[in-house]
Amino acid sequence: MKTATLPSLRVQADLREAAEAVLREGETLSSLIETAMRETIHRRQTQAQFIARGLQAGIAAKRSGVYHPSAEVHLELQTRLDARRKRVLG
């Protein structure tokens, strides 16, 4: 696949120093920036999908007239979380 370049990034000296201070062995500033970009893109895509699912759920609830009280939902989620913690942590 053909590669592309990104615009130069000007930052304050203290940000560059902080970035250099956390580089892992063999890691470059370029690879750190690329990783940060990939993670940010993934997070934003995931957030957009989450919002879209929530909006669709709201439309479906309005259409069906079936709603669930928040206390009921929280209790169900807490029950699932407690069960999972018990399985994982013993």
C-alpha positions in Angstrom: 0.0 0.0 0.0 1.2 3.5 -0.8 2.0 5.7 2.1 1.1 9.3 2.7 2.5 12.0 4.8 0.8 14.2 7.4 1.3 17.9 7.9 4.2 19.0 10.1 3.2 19.4 13.7 4.5 22.3 15.7 4.4 21.9 19.5 5.8 23.6 22.5 9.2 22.3 23.6 7.9 20.9 26.9 5.4 18.7 25.0 8.1 17.3 22.8 10.3 16.7 25.9 7.4 14.9 27.6 6.8 12.8 24.6 10.5 11.9 24.3 10.6 11.0 28.0 7.9 8.3 27.6 9.2 6.7 24.4 9.7 3.0 24.7 12.8 1.2 23.5 13.0 1.4 19.7 10.0 3.7 19.5 10.3 7.0 17.6 8.3 10.2 17.9 6.7 9.4 14.6 5.5 6.0 15.7 4.2 7.4 19.0 2.2 10.0 17.0 0.9 7.4 14.6 -0.2 5.2 17.5 -1.9 8.1 19.2 -3.7 9.0 16.0 -4.9 5.4 15.4 -6.2 5.1 19.0 -7.9 8.5 18.7 -9.5 7.6 15.4 -10.7 4.2 16.8 -12.1 5.9 20.0 -14.0 8.5 18.0 -15.4 5.9 15.6 -16.5 3.8 18.6 -18.1 6.8 20.2 -20.0 7.6 17.0 -21.2 4.1 16.7 -22.3 4.1 20.3 -24.3 7.3 19.8 -25.9 6.0 16.6 -27.0 2.8 18.5 -28.4 4.9 21.3 -30.4 7.1 18.9 -31.7 4.0 17.1 -32.7 2.5 20.5 -34.6 5.6 21.4 -36.4 5.6 18.1 -37.3 1.9 18.5 -38.5 2.5 22.1 -40.7 5.4 20.9 -42.1 3.3 18.1 -42.8 0.3 20.3 -43.8 2.2 23.4 -41.7 -0.2 25.5 -39.4 1.6 28.0 -37.5 0.3 30.9 -37.0 2.3 34.2 -33.5 3.3 34.8 -33.4 1.7 38.3 -34.4 -1.7 36.6 -31.6 -1.3 34.0 -29.0 -0.3 36.7 -30.0 -3.3 38.8 -29.6 -5.7 35.8 -26.3 -4.2 34.9 -25.1 -4.4 38.5 -26.2 -8.1 38.7 -24.2 -8.9 35.6 -21.2 -7.0 36.9 -21.3 -8.7 40.2 -21.5 -12.2 38.6 -18.6 -11.4 36.3 -16.5 -10.1 39.2 -17.2 -13.3 41.1 -16.2 -15.5 38.2 -13.0 -13.5 37.5 -11.9 -12.7 41.0 -13.3 -15.7 42.7 
